[in-house]
Amino acid sequence: MRYLEGVSEAFQNPWQFLLSFFLALLVILIVTKLLCKCAAKAQAKAKIREAQQRREVAMKKMEAAVERLKQQAPKVDPEHILSLSLKELAHQLRQGSLSPDSVLWVYMEKALKVHSELNCLTDYLEDCEVRVQELKQQPKEKRGLLYGVPVSLKDPYDYKGHDSTCGMAYFLGKPAEEDGVIVKVLKSQGAVPFVKTNIPQTLLSFDCSNPIFGQTVHPQNSKKTPGGSTGGEGALLASGGSIMGMGTDTGGSIRIPSAFCGIYGIKFTGYRISYNGVNSSIKGKKTVTTMAGPMAQDVDSLVLISQVLLSDYMYKLDPTVPPMPFRKEVYSSTQPLRIGYVETDGYTQPSPSMIRAVREVSEKLQAAGHEVIPFSVSRIEYMMKKLYVPGIYADGGKTLLEKLCGDIIDPSISSIISALRLPAFVKCLLSWILRPTDIRFAESMSAIRGVRTPQNLWKQHVAVEDYQNEFISNWRALNLDVVLYPCTCPAFDIGSTEKASESISYMTVFNTLNFPAGVVPVGTVTAQDEEELASYRGYYGDNADKNFKKAIAGSVGLPIAVQCVALPWQEERCLRLMKEVEKVVQKQTRRE
């Protein structure tokens, strides 16, 4: 009877009943969502602990393998092997004066030592032991260009049986079913992949830290970052723990670590080499092109790797890449180059060491017989805020946030993730409020809202094409072969990259344009550079400019670099300029 009375009363007060019902439903939904979040976080923490344990086991296996190979392989002088260039090492391995198993243990031992100091490794590819034994059975005439050469791989490169984590719990426990195309091509020429290297969480940062494997530090200064997102590679290569590695580049991810750590790296034109079998935190973006590319100790090494990658075998494995073999005649040309040089992009004031690097190198190139012409770039603010940033977060960050659900967020990306999680109307409001005092931050808040509709996305694709055409038109008006461009450097303090991210405008422009671009180290920060930095103000005088100045302070002795740029599909010409820069810099160094 009481139940029937309650039902009767509810019908007599329907609005009160409905209000009570919806309030109860809301409470249930909120509690359910909180429970789901707690469960997801607990699951992520458990996966991270398991991954950390797997790495510990992997490093112990690597140590055991070193001792085993030391006993079995021919005796060698480790210092001699580590002193060889890639070209020299590959030649001696092919000729048989060095054995693949001897070279492998030397680099494995060195990599372990470097890792103990810098925390740059994420995994050991244990089948490398079997691989070197198989290679030893090959007759000389069948040995490839990289026969027996140890190779390190950035974390997202798929390797059968191993995770490609992107520094995210979402990808843990999902080992690759087969090697990626680039890995297969490297192996076809005798290379021996032996380790994977650390990255920032999501790969969308130029620091190098994630909740799974921790922070990688700079080889010369533990308070500095080696850069990102290919930071583990940069640190390992600069310290001699690897002789060649493979990276990826969405906004400087090969070039920034190369510049910060003092090594060489090149990102190719998008799709000239296969991206099949390389993981990503955001797949499907088209406005901004992510490129793959090699990193090494000198230009000759990059050329050798390029010859291996740009092969018929790659095209056979992935017919979506163009069948364009390496054009040696373009790279080997001795004709003087017509070089455009840029001192500033007009958006981020270059540091004293950045502008000095470009000026000194351009003078040396001119003295070497090349024609050097001033070249100006335009609309970099437009490129950053209307093309690049909205291109990365075209969906407002939804795809990324879904993968980060329940994950521990690394401090190196916490600000951007917090901003992406804000409702669109809050981002819009913040952009409007902040516009009078901090225009660049206000524009960023607007940019991360994404493009919102398919029609806007198509318009953005057209805008990128228009920007490319404008840039190419200005390039051709001066009849340029290549361009010498500043490079964001020197290395930043750990934890400062998010606060000074506007400075990567020097790098992101070539992802937006889809141009090949390489980095050549050309010297180090001097005491005079440091003194001049004290008067640095930046073009906007905003927080980003102030944070950039603070992030690069205390860098005397750290590497500086320049960028060498070519038009799309002209990697050989890009490498030619890199070689010319390398030659004039080394010539000056020998004189000193």
TORKEPA-861035 format. One record per residue (C-alpha): x, y, z. Coordinates in pm, 1 decimal, padded with zeros to 6 digits. Each point is the difference from the previous one (the first is absolute). Example, Ala and Ser with C-alpha at 12.3 -4.5 7.8 and 13.67 -1.06 7.14 Angstrom:
2
(pt (01230.0 -00450.0 00780.0))
(pt (00137.0 00344.0 -00066.0))
END
This chain:
592
(pt (00000.0 00000.0 00000.0))
(pt (00278.4 00243.5 00089.0))
(pt (00167.8 -00072.2 -00336.0))
(pt (-00325.1 00073.9 -00184.4))
(pt (-00042.8 00317.1 00201.9))
(pt (00354.0 00108.6 -00097.3))
(pt (-00070.7 -00063.2 -00366.5))
(pt (-00328.5 00188.0 00024.3))
(pt (00175.8 00292.3 00166.5))
(pt (00266.9 00006.3 -00267.9))
(pt (-00260.9 00029.5 -00270.9))
(pt (-00163.8 00281.6 00193.8))
(pt (00336.2 00190.5 00003.2))
(pt (00157.3 -00094.3 -00337.2))
(pt (00251.2 00287.3 -00012.1))
(pt (00136.1 -00083.7 00342.8))
(pt (00020.7 -00364.7 -00099.0))
(pt (00181.0 00080.1 -00325.6))
(pt (00241.3 00232.7 00178.3))
(pt (00080.0 -00266.9 00258.9))
(pt (00039.0 -00259.4 -00271.9))
(pt (00240.3 00210.0 -00209.4))
(pt (00202.1 00104.2 00305.5))
(pt (00037.2 -00364.3 00098.9))
(pt (00095.8 -00087.6 -00359.4))
(pt (00256.9 00282.3 -00005.8))
(pt (00153.0 -00123.7 00325.0))
(pt (00019.2 -00352.4 -00141.3))
(pt (00165.1 00125.4 -00320.8))
(pt (00255.8 00209.5 00191.1))
(pt (00084.1 -00285.3 00237.4))
(pt (00025.4 -00243.9 -00293.5))
(pt (00231.4 00237.5 -00188.4))
(pt (00221.2 00047.9 00304.5))
(pt (00017.1 -00375.0 00056.4))
(pt (00089.6 -00054.1 -00366.4))
(pt (00274.6 00264.5 00023.9))
(pt (00138.9 -00159.4 00315.7))
(pt (-00005.5 -00343.0 -00164.8))
(pt (00173.4 00136.2 -00313.0))
(pt (00267.8 00172.4 00209.7))
(pt (00058.6 -00315.2 00204.2))
(pt (00030.0 -00202.3 -00320.0))
(pt (00244.4 00253.3 -00147.4))
(pt (00215.7 -00006.3 00314.3))
(pt (00008.3 -00379.2 -00006.1))
(pt (00101.7 -00001.6 -00369.2))
(pt (00271.7 00257.2 00069.8))
(pt (00142.5 -00207.4 00287.5))
(pt (00007.7 -00307.0 -00224.6))
(pt (00174.1 00196.4 -00276.2))
(pt (00259.7 00131.7 00242.6))
(pt (00066.5 -00353.8 00120.7))
(pt (00030.1 -00120.4 -00359.5))
(pt (00260.0 00267.1 -00067.9))
(pt (00200.4 -00105.3 00306.6))
(pt (-00004.6 -00359.8 -00119.6))
(pt (00092.7 00110.6 -00353.3))
(pt (00300.4 00200.0 00123.3))
(pt (00120.7 -00301.0 00202.6))
(pt (-00034.8 -00218.0 -00309.3))
(pt (00203.0 00255.9 -00192.4))
(pt (00273.4 -00006.3 00266.0))
(pt (00007.2 -00379.5 -00010.7))
(pt (00018.4 00006.2 -00379.9))
(pt (00300.3 00232.6 00013.1))
(pt (00188.6 -00240.6 00225.8))
(pt (-00097.1 -00296.7 -00215.2))
(pt (00110.9 00168.3 -00323.4))
(pt (00323.4 00115.6 00160.0))
(pt (00089.1 -00362.0 00063.5))
(pt (-00105.6 -00127.8 -00341.6))
(pt (00085.7 00281.0 -00243.4))
(pt (00346.5 00081.3 -00134.6))
(pt (00200.0 00229.5 00230.5))
(pt (-00007.0 00366.2 -00097.4))
(pt (00099.5 00342.1 00129.8))
(pt (-00329.4 00172.0 00096.6))
(pt (00149.2 00348.5 -00029.5))
(pt (00111.1 -00069.1 -00355.6))
(pt (-00347.7 -00118.2 -00102.8))
(pt (-00171.5 00295.2 00168.3))
(pt (00235.8 00240.9 -00176.1))
(pt (-00098.9 -00118.4 -00348.7))
(pt (-00247.3 00194.7 -00212.1))
(pt (-00301.3 -00188.1 -00134.9))
(pt (00158.4 -00010.6 -00345.2))
(pt (00323.9 -00146.2 00140.3))
(pt (-00178.3 -00244.2 00229.2))
(pt (-00229.6 -00127.8 -00274.7))
(pt (00299.6 -00046.1 -00234.9))
(pt (00202.4 -00196.9 00255.3))
(pt (-00299.3 -00219.5 00085.6))
(pt (-00068.0 -00077.9 -00366.7))
(pt (00366.1 -00077.5 -00064.1))
(pt (00015.6 -00229.5 00302.6))
(pt (00267.4 00184.2 00198.8))
(pt (-00263.0 00044.9 00272.0))
(pt (-00259.0 -00253.9 00109.8))
(pt (-00367.9 00099.3 00050.8))
(pt (-00017.7 -00162.8 00345.0))
(pt (00307.4 00188.6 00120.6))
(pt (-00138.2 00332.3 -00119.2))
(pt (-00337.8 -00078.6 00155.0))
(pt (00129.4 -00062.9 00351.5))
(pt (00216.9 00311.0 -00012.0))
(pt (-00298.9 00220.1 -00082.4))
(pt (-00226.6 -00186.1 00241.2))
(pt (00246.7 00054.1 00282.8))
(pt (00039.5 00367.3 -00087.9))
(pt (-00378.0 00047.0 -00027.9))
(pt (-00051.9 -00151.4 00345.2))
(pt (00257.9 00235.4 00149.1))
(pt (-00160.4 00300.7 -00166.6))
(pt (-00344.9 -00115.1 00114.2))
(pt (00117.3 -00025.6 00360.9))
(pt (00097.2 00367.5 -00017.6))
(pt (-00274.5 00146.7 -00222.1))
(pt (-00299.3 -00239.4 00015.2))
(pt (-00038.2 -00018.9 -00377.8))
(pt (-00097.4 -00363.6 -00072.8))
(pt (-00348.9 -00149.5 00014.9))
(pt (00054.8 -00351.2 -00134.3))
(pt (00257.6 -00257.1 -00105.9))
(pt (-00066.6 -00181.2 -00328.9))
(pt (00136.4 -00333.7 00110.2))
(pt (-00018.9 -00177.1 -00336.0))
(pt (00302.2 00210.1 -00103.8))
(pt (00222.5 -00277.3 00141.0))
(pt (-00147.1 -00259.8 -00232.2))
(pt (00008.4 00245.6 -00286.5))
(pt (00376.4 00059.2 00018.3))
(pt (00063.0 -00373.7 00002.2))
(pt (-00213.4 -00036.7 -00313.3))
(pt (00181.7 00289.6 -00167.6))
(pt (00335.2 -00166.7 00062.2))
(pt (-00111.2 -00283.9 -00227.3))
(pt (-00053.9 00231.7 -00297.5))
(pt (00257.5 -00004.2 -00279.1))
(pt (00174.6 00332.7 -00065.6))
(pt (-00169.7 00056.9 -00331.4))
(pt (-00345.1 -00000.3 00165.4))
(pt (00082.5 00242.7 00280.3))
(pt (-00210.7 00314.7 -00003.2))
(pt (00106.8 00362.2 00042.9))
(pt (-00066.9 -00014.2 00375.3))
(pt (00123.0 -00352.5 00058.2))
(pt (00045.6 -00052.4 00375.0))
(pt (-00059.9 00366.5 00092.8))
(pt (-00184.4 00044.6 00334.3))
(pt (-00304.1 00228.2 -00034.0))
(pt (-00210.1 00172.5 00265.4))
(pt (-00368.7 00074.6 -00056.4))
(pt (-00226.9 00265.1 00143.3))
(pt (-00272.0 -00158.0 00214.1))
(pt (-00292.2 00022.1 -00250.9))
(pt (00175.6 -00206.5 -00269.1))
(pt (-00177.8 -00336.2 -00009.9))
(pt (00223.5 -00295.5 00078.7))
(pt (-00158.7 -00343.4 00012.1))
(pt (-00084.6 -00108.7 00354.3))
(pt (00069.7 00339.6 00157.6))
(pt (-00223.6 00289.0 00103.1))
(pt (00002.4 00332.5 -00182.4))
(pt (-00114.2 00200.9 00300.9))
(pt (00014.8 00369.6 -00097.7))
(pt (00055.8 00040.8 00375.4))
(pt (-00368.0 -00079.4 00065.3))
(pt (-00165.5 -00271.7 00209.0))
(pt (-00257.5 -00040.9 -00278.4))
(pt (00256.9 -00174.3 -00223.2))
(pt (00154.6 -00223.2 00266.7))
(pt (-00048.1 -00373.5 -00038.2))
(pt (-00066.3 00031.9 -00373.9))
(pt (00315.5 -00142.1 -00161.4))
(pt (00046.8 00046.0 -00372.7))
(pt (-00100.3 -00299.6 -00209.0))
(pt (00276.1 00067.0 -00251.8))
(pt (00287.2 00236.6 -00071.1))
(pt (-00082.8 00334.7 -00157.4))
(pt (00103.9 00063.9 -00359.6))
(pt (00306.0 00210.2 00088.7))
(pt (00121.4 -00267.3 00242.3))
(pt (-00040.5 -00264.4 -00271.3))
(pt (00194.4 00211.6 -00249.3))
(pt (00284.0 00059.7 00248.0))
(pt (00016.8 -00371.6 00079.3))
(pt (00003.6 -00085.7 -00371.9))
(pt (00331.9 00186.5 -00023.1))
(pt (00146.6 -00179.1 00302.0))
(pt (-00074.5 00250.7 00277.9))
(pt (-00042.5 -00132.3 00354.4))
(pt (-00263.5 00190.4 00202.2))
(pt (00088.5 -00049.4 00367.2))
(pt (-00177.6 00259.3 00218.2))
(pt (-00296.5 00234.1 00008.4))
(pt (00036.5 00350.1 00141.1))
(pt (-00201.0 00234.4 00220.2))
(pt (-00253.8 00263.2 -00101.0))
(pt (-00236.8 00251.0 00164.2))
(pt (-00354.3 -00110.0 00077.0))
(pt (-00217.2 00030.6 -00316.7))
(pt (00309.8 00100.5 -00208.2))
(pt (-00143.2 00353.5 -00008.6))
(pt (00267.8 00168.9 00208.9))
(pt (00362.3 00096.3 -00048.0))
(pt (00092.8 -00112.7 00350.2))
(pt (00066.5 -00372.4 00053.8))
(pt (-00201.4 -00132.1 00292.7))
(pt (-00291.0 -00237.7 00054.7))
(pt (-00160.6 -00176.3 00299.1))
(pt (00115.7 -00343.4 -00113.5))
(pt (00373.0 00045.3 -00054.8))
(pt (00069.5 00336.4 00164.2))
(pt (00216.0 00296.3 -00103.0))
(pt (00293.2 -00022.6 -00238.8))
(pt (00266.9 00262.6 00068.1))
(pt (00247.1 00183.5 -00220.6))
(pt (00340.8 -00167.2 -00050.2))
(pt (00192.2 00313.3 00106.2))
(pt (-00228.7 00151.7 00261.5))
(pt (-00247.4 -00199.1 00209.9))
(pt (-00212.5 00312.3 00059.0))
(pt (-00065.5 00028.2 -00374.0))
(pt (-00223.1 -00208.4 -00225.0))
(pt (00142.1 -00184.3 -00302.3))
(pt (-00307.1 00119.0 -00190.0))
(pt (-00289.8 -00189.8 -00142.8))
(pt (-00175.3 -00184.9 -00104.3))
(pt (00294.9 -00208.8 -00123.8))
(pt (00191.3 00095.4 00315.2))
(pt (00118.3 -00345.9 00100.6))
(pt (00160.3 -00043.3 -00341.7))
(pt (00165.8 00339.9 00021.4))
(pt (00146.6 -00073.5 00342.5))
(pt (00115.7 -00352.2 -00093.2))
(pt (00158.3 00101.4 -00331.9))
(pt (00173.5 00306.6 00143.1))
(pt (00150.3 -00216.7 00275.1))
(pt (00127.6 -00268.3 -00237.8))
(pt (-00245.6 -00272.3 00106.8))
(pt (-00123.7 -00039.7 -00357.3))
(pt (00143.2 00083.8 -00339.9))
(pt (-00329.5 00052.8 -00184.6))
(pt (-00364.1 00030.3 00096.7))
(pt (-00343.7 00062.7 -00143.3))
(pt (-00231.4 00278.8 00114.8))
(pt (-00325.9 00171.4 -00090.4))
(pt (-00081.8 00369.3 -00033.4))
(pt (-00335.9 00176.3 00043.4))
(pt (00129.6 00340.0 00108.8))
(pt (00375.6 -00037.4 00035.2))
(pt (00014.1 -00340.0 00169.3))
(pt (00311.7 -00109.6 -00191.4))
(pt (00153.9 00342.8 -00042.4))
(pt (-00035.2 00134.6 00355.3))
(pt (00178.4 -00294.7 00169.3))
(pt (00264.4 00011.4 -00273.8))
(pt (00059.2 00370.7 00066.0))
(pt (-00014.7 -00029.6 00378.9))
(pt (00238.0 -00298.1 00012.2))
(pt (00241.4 00096.9 -00278.7))
(pt (-00069.9 -00273.4 -00254.6))
(pt (-00134.3 -00014.6 -00357.2))
(pt (-00357.2 -00076.1 -00100.5))
(pt (-00229.8 00040.9 -00297.4))
(pt (-00374.1 -00029.5 -00040.7))
(pt (-00110.9 -00100.9 -00345.5))
(pt (-00287.5 00130.6 -00205.6))
(pt (-00312.9 -00165.7 00129.2))
(pt (-00064.4 -00335.3 -00168.7))
(pt (00333.5 -00021.2 -00181.5))
(pt (00085.7 -00276.0 00243.6))
(pt (-00261.9 -00228.0 00146.6))
(pt (-00180.5 00082.3 00324.0))
(pt (-00164.9 -00341.4 00001.3))
(pt (00075.5 -00163.0 00335.1))
(pt (00073.5 00316.2 00198.1))
(pt (-00240.6 00068.6 00286.3))
(pt (-00148.4 00339.3 00087.0))
(pt (-00213.3 00152.3 00275.5))
(pt (-00205.9 00179.2 -00267.5))
(pt (-00057.8 -00173.2 -00332.0))
(pt (-00199.0 00150.0 -00284.8))
(pt (00128.0 00357.8 00006.3))
(pt (00075.5 00140.6 -00345.7))
(pt (00063.5 00372.3 00047.6))
(pt (00328.9 -00070.5 00177.9))
(pt (00216.5 -00274.1 -00146.0))
(pt (00199.3 -00229.3 00226.7))
(pt (00318.1 -00118.0 -00168.0))
(pt (00251.0 -00272.7 00077.4))
(pt (00374.0 00038.8 -00029.3))
(pt (00344.1 -00110.7 00117.5))
(pt (00232.7 00145.0 00264.5))
(pt (00376.1 -00057.4 00011.3))
(pt (00346.6 00141.3 00066.8))
(pt (00071.1 00159.0 -00340.6))
(pt (-00149.1 00074.8 -00340.9))
(pt (00164.0 -00299.7 -00169.6))
(pt (-00190.0 -00224.7 00241.6))
(pt (-00331.3 00163.5 -00087.4))
(pt (00076.9 -00045.8 -00369.9))
(pt (00076.5 -00369.1 00047.5))
(pt (-00322.0 -00055.7 00193.2))
(pt (-00195.0 00196.0 -00261.9))
(pt (00140.3 -00222.6 -00275.6))
(pt (-00120.4 -00304.0 00194.7))
(pt (-00347.3 00136.8 00068.1))
(pt (-00071.7 00140.7 -00346.7))
(pt (-00002.0 -00342.0 -00158.2))
(pt (-00210.9 -00218.4 -00224.1))
(pt (-00057.5 -00225.7 00300.5))
(pt (-00173.0 00279.3 00192.3))
(pt (-00226.1 00066.4 -00297.8))
(pt (-00073.2 -00372.6 -00025.1))
(pt (-00100.7 -00011.9 00367.3))
(pt (-00198.5 00324.5 -00017.4))
(pt (-00118.4 00103.3 -00349.4))
(pt (-00140.0 00327.0 00142.2))
(pt (00351.1 00148.7 00007.1))
(pt (00139.9 00130.3 -00329.8))
(pt (00256.8 -00220.9 -00177.0))
(pt (00271.9 00264.5 00027.9))
(pt (00345.5 -00146.8 00065.8))
(pt (00271.4 00216.5 00152.8))
(pt (00133.9 00233.6 -00270.1))
(pt (00371.6 -00008.3 00063.2))
(pt (00075.2 00235.2 -00287.9))
(pt (-00198.1 00278.8 00172.1))
(pt (00174.0 -00051.9 00332.5))
(pt (00346.8 -00032.8 -00156.6))
(pt (-00027.6 00307.7 -00222.7))
(pt (00283.0 00251.9 00033.6))
(pt (-00191.1 00291.2 -00150.6))
(pt (-00013.4 00302.3 00233.2))
(pt (-00331.8 00030.0 00177.5))
(pt (-00230.0 00299.8 00005.1))
(pt (-00087.6 00014.2 00369.1))
(pt (-00267.6 00210.3 00162.8))
(pt (00073.3 00080.9 00361.8))
(pt (-00242.8 00102.6 00272.5))
(pt (00105.9 00167.3 00324.5))
(pt (-00343.6 00017.6 00162.2))
(pt (-00355.8 -00111.3 -00066.3))
(pt (-00135.1 00324.7 00144.8))
(pt (-00207.9 -00191.3 00255.2))
(pt (00251.0 -00127.9 00254.4))
(pt (00308.7 00214.1 00049.8))
(pt (00296.1 -00235.5 -00045.4))
(pt (00238.3 -00044.3 00290.1))
(pt (00344.7 00159.6 -00041.8))
(pt (00153.7 -00341.2 -00072.0))
(pt (-00268.2 -00083.4 -00258.8))
(pt (00054.2 00315.2 -00202.6))
(pt (00378.1 -00024.7 00032.3))
(pt (-00010.5 -00356.2 -00134.1))
(pt (-00187.2 00103.1 -00316.2))
(pt (00216.7 00307.4 -00060.9))
(pt (00330.5 -00179.9 00044.7))
(pt (-00100.5 -00297.1 -00214.6))
(pt (-00138.2 00220.7 -00278.9))
(pt (00329.1 00194.4 -00009.5))
(pt (00200.2 -00323.8 -00019.3))
(pt (-00220.0 -00137.0 -00278.1))
(pt (00044.5 00319.2 -00197.3))
(pt (00376.3 -00018.7 00050.6))
(pt (-00013.3 -00358.8 -00130.5))
(pt (-00141.8 00122.2 -00331.7))
(pt (-00375.1 -00030.1 00051.4))
(pt (-00241.4 00283.5 -00068.3))
(pt (-00179.6 00107.8 00317.8))
(pt (-00313.5 00213.1 -00027.7))
(pt (-00218.7 00143.1 00279.8))
(pt (-00338.7 -00170.0 00009.9))
(pt (-00295.6 00108.8 00209.6))
(pt (-00291.5 -00210.1 00118.7))
(pt (-00344.6 00137.2 00065.1))
(pt (-00312.7 -00068.5 00201.0))
(pt (00161.8 -00229.5 00256.1))
(pt (-00254.1 00101.8 00265.5))
(pt (-00274.1 -00096.8 -00243.8))
(pt (00176.4 -00330.5 -00068.1))
(pt (00026.5 -00078.8 00371.9))
(pt (-00345.7 00105.3 00118.3))
(pt (-00217.2 -00067.9 -00304.5))
(pt (00171.7 -00295.8 -00163.7))
(pt (00240.2 -00191.8 00223.6))
(pt (-00168.6 -00003.8 00343.5))
(pt (-00356.0 -00049.6 -00134.2))
(pt (00143.0 -00265.8 -00230.7))
(pt (00138.0 -00197.8 00294.7))
(pt (-00320.3 00039.7 00203.4))
(pt (-00251.8 00012.6 -00284.6))
(pt (-00249.3 -00202.2 00205.4))
(pt (00047.1 00219.1 00307.2))
(pt (00227.5 -00264.4 00148.7))
(pt (-00274.2 -00263.9 00036.1))
(pt (00199.6 -00285.3 -00157.7))
(pt (00296.2 00071.1 00226.1))
(pt (-00209.6 00040.6 00314.6))
(pt (-00177.7 -00331.3 -00064.1))
(pt (00335.0 -00178.9 -00004.2))
(pt (00109.7 00179.3 00317.9))
(pt (-00312.9 -00096.4 00193.3))
(pt (00114.1 -00128.4 00340.4))
(pt (00368.0 00053.5 -00082.8))
(pt (00241.5 00183.2 00227.0))
(pt (00078.0 00331.4 -00170.2))
(pt (00365.6 00092.3 -00018.3))
(pt (00088.9 00352.8 00120.6))
(pt (00159.3 00075.0 -00338.2))
(pt (-00343.9 -00002.8 -00168.8))
(pt (-00233.0 00074.4 00293.9))
(pt (-00082.4 00358.4 -00101.6))
(pt (-00106.3 -00082.3 -00355.6))
(pt (-00202.4 -00301.9 00115.8))
(pt (-00177.9 00213.3 00261.3))
(pt (-00074.6 00259.6 -00267.8))
(pt (-00130.8 -00261.9 -00243.9))
(pt (-00236.0 -00131.8 00267.4))
(pt (-00170.5 00337.8 00038.5))
(pt (-00340.9 00037.8 -00165.5))
(pt (00013.6 00182.8 -00334.3))
(pt (-00190.1 00300.1 00134.1))
(pt (00253.6 00038.6 00285.2))
(pt (00289.3 -00006.3 -00249.2))
(pt (-00179.2 00262.9 -00203.5))
(pt (-00063.1 00214.9 00308.9))
(pt (00361.3 -00026.5 00116.1))
(pt (00121.0 00093.2 -00346.7))
(pt (-00217.1 00312.9 00005.4))
(pt (00104.1 00099.1 00355.1))
(pt (00373.9 -00053.0 -00054.9))
(pt (00023.0 00160.2 -00343.6))
(pt (00085.6 00354.2 00123.2))
(pt (00285.3 -00118.0 00226.0))
(pt (00144.0 -00315.4 -00164.7))
(pt (-00099.6 -00027.8 -00364.2))
(pt (00198.5 -00316.1 -00075.8))
(pt (-00141.6 -00193.7 00295.7))
(pt (-00348.0 00124.3 -00087.6))
(pt (00044.4 -00119.7 -00358.5))
(pt (00119.4 -00338.2 00127.1))
(pt (-00315.0 -00042.0 00211.3))
(pt (-00204.4 00069.9 -00309.7))
(pt (00212.6 -00230.0 -00217.9))
(pt (-00036.2 -00308.0 00222.3))
(pt (-00377.0 00017.5 -00040.3))
(pt (00066.1 -00170.5 -00332.0))
(pt (-00177.8 00056.0 -00330.1))
(pt (-00339.8 -00123.4 00126.5))
(pt (-00163.2 -00091.4 -00335.1))
(pt (00099.8 -00200.0 -00309.9))
(pt (-00051.7 00312.7 -00208.8))
(pt (00250.7 00190.4 00215.9))
(pt (00244.1 -00289.4 -00028.0))
(pt (-00014.9 00012.1 -00378.8))
(pt (00051.4 00376.2 00012.4))
(pt (00304.8 -00053.9 00217.3))
(pt (00145.4 -00248.4 -00248.0))
(pt (-00043.7 00260.7 -00273.2))
(pt (00164.1 00263.3 00223.9))
(pt (00303.1 -00225.2 00044.7))
(pt (00026.0 -00048.4 -00376.3))
(pt (-00019.9 00376.3 -00049.9))
(pt (00273.4 00054.7 00259.3))
(pt (00220.7 -00260.6 -00168.3))
(pt (-00051.2 00163.7 -00338.1))
(pt (00080.8 00342.6 00142.4))
(pt (00320.5 -00127.2 00161.3))
(pt (00109.0 -00184.2 -00314.8))
(pt (-00077.6 00303.1 -00214.9))
(pt (00225.4 00220.4 00215.6))
(pt (00269.8 -00270.3 -00012.2))
(pt (-00012.2 -00025.6 -00379.0))
(pt (-00008.1 00376.5 -00046.5))
(pt (00357.8 -00000.6 00131.1))
(pt (00089.7 -00316.6 -00194.2))
(pt (00124.1 -00171.6 00316.5))
(pt (00137.8 -00351.8 00018.2))
(pt (-00020.1 -00033.6 00378.3))
(pt (-00051.3 00209.8 00313.0))
(pt (00211.5 00041.7 00313.9))
(pt (-00234.6 00050.1 00295.8))
(pt (00031.2 00055.8 00375.4))
(pt (-00053.2 -00294.9 00231.5))
(pt (-00163.3 00017.0 00342.7))
(pt (00286.3 -00041.8 00247.1))
(pt (00189.0 -00035.5 00232.5))
(pt (-00147.4 -00264.8 00231.7))
(pt (-00283.7 00106.6 00229.4))
(pt (-00025.1 -00056.2 00373.1))
(pt (-00201.0 -00309.0 00092.3))
(pt (-00362.1 00094.4 00059.7))
(pt (00015.7 00323.1 -00201.3))
(pt (-00103.1 -00113.8 -00346.7))
(pt (-00375.6 00052.5 00039.2))
(pt (00052.1 00352.9 00129.1))
(pt (00223.9 00098.5 -00293.4))
(pt (-00162.0 -00197.4 -00279.6))
(pt (-00041.4 00299.3 -00234.5))
(pt (00372.3 -00028.5 -00078.8))
(pt (-00055.8 -00317.4 -00201.5))
(pt (-00147.6 00216.3 -00276.0))
(pt (00343.5 -00044.9 -00161.4))
(pt (-00064.9 -00373.6 -00023.3))
(pt (-00377.2 -00036.8 -00049.9))
(pt (-00004.3 00206.9 -00318.6))
(pt (00161.2 -00284.5 -00195.5))
(pt (-00251.0 -00256.3 00125.9))
(pt (-00280.2 00229.6 -00111.9))
(pt (00171.3 00055.0 -00336.1))
(pt (00104.7 -00366.7 -00026.5))
(pt (00357.7 00091.3 -00097.6))
(pt (00306.1 -00217.5 00073.2))
(pt (00219.6 00158.9 00265.4))
(pt (00321.6 -00107.3 00167.5))
(pt (00206.1 00115.2 00297.1))
(pt (00378.0 00047.2 00011.0))
(pt (00183.7 00084.6 00324.1))
(pt (00222.9 00302.3 -00057.7))
(pt (00151.9 00091.8 00336.4))
(pt (-00084.5 00069.5 00361.0))
(pt (-00144.6 00279.0 00210.8))
(pt (00267.9 00249.6 00102.8))
(pt (00033.2 00221.2 00305.8))
(pt (-00073.0 00296.7 -00225.6))
(pt (-00324.7 -00162.2 -00115.8))
(pt (-00096.6 -00038.4 00363.7))
(pt (00079.1 00364.3 00072.3))
(pt (-00206.8 00117.3 -00296.9))
(pt (-00290.5 -00219.4 00113.7))
(pt (-00034.8 00224.7 00306.3))
(pt (-00142.0 00275.6 -00224.0))
(pt (-00235.6 -00235.8 -00190.5))
(pt (-00357.0 00134.0 -00006.1))
(pt (-00173.8 -00189.2 -00280.7))
(pt (-00232.7 00142.5 -00261.6))
(pt (-00309.9 -00015.0 00220.0))
(pt (00147.0 00041.7 00347.7))
(pt (-00259.0 -00249.2 00124.1))
(pt (00033.3 -00298.6 00232.6))
(pt (00111.6 -00225.5 -00287.1))
(pt (00291.8 00233.7 -00081.5))
(pt (00096.0 00028.8 00368.1))
(pt (-00019.4 -00376.9 00045.1))
(pt (00211.9 -00062.4 -00311.3))
(pt (00273.6 00224.4 00138.3))
(pt (-00015.0 -00176.7 00336.3))
(pt (-00010.5 -00350.6 -00154.2))
(pt (00322.2 00039.2 -00202.6))
(pt (00201.3 00188.6 00264.6))
(pt (00307.0 -00171.5 00142.5))
(pt (00090.9 -00171.4 -00326.4))
(pt (00366.8 00091.3 -00052.6))
(pt (00167.9 -00292.0 -00176.8))
(pt (-00323.7 -00161.7 -00119.1))
(pt (-00048.9 -00069.1 -00373.1))
(pt (-00154.8 00239.9 -00249.9))
(pt (-00113.3 -00086.9 -00350.8))
(pt (-00152.8 00122.5 -00325.3))
(pt (-00270.4 -00143.3 -00221.7))
(pt (00047.7 -00086.2 -00366.6))
(pt (-00320.9 -00000.4 -00202.8))
(pt (-00101.9 -00104.5 -00351.0))
(pt (-00320.7 -00015.2 -00199.6))
(pt (-00216.8 -00315.5 00024.4))
(pt (00156.2 -00321.4 -00134.8))
(pt (00345.2 00165.3 -00007.2))
(pt (00161.5 -00187.6 00291.7))
(pt (00319.6 -00045.8 -00201.0))
(pt (00034.5 00376.7 -00040.2))
(pt (-00073.5 00050.2 00368.3))
(pt (00276.4 -00247.4 00086.0))
(pt (00232.0 00175.7 -00246.4))
(pt (-00041.2 00327.2 00192.8))
(pt (00047.6 -00186.6 00328.5))
(pt (00327.5 -00140.0 -00134.1))
(pt (00117.0 00343.4 -00113.8))
(pt (-00077.4 00140.4 00346.3))
(pt (00178.9 -00290.0 00166.2))
(pt (00307.2 00057.9 -00216.6))
(pt (00029.3 00374.9 00063.0))
(pt (-00056.7 -00042.9 00374.5))
(pt (00256.6 -00279.2 00029.8))
(pt (00247.6 00202.4 -00206.1))
(pt (-00035.2 00290.0 00243.0))
(pt (00032.2 -00237.7 00298.0))
(pt (00324.8 -00145.7 -00136.5))
(pt (00143.7 00350.0 -00037.3))
(pt (-00086.5 00081.8 00359.8))
END
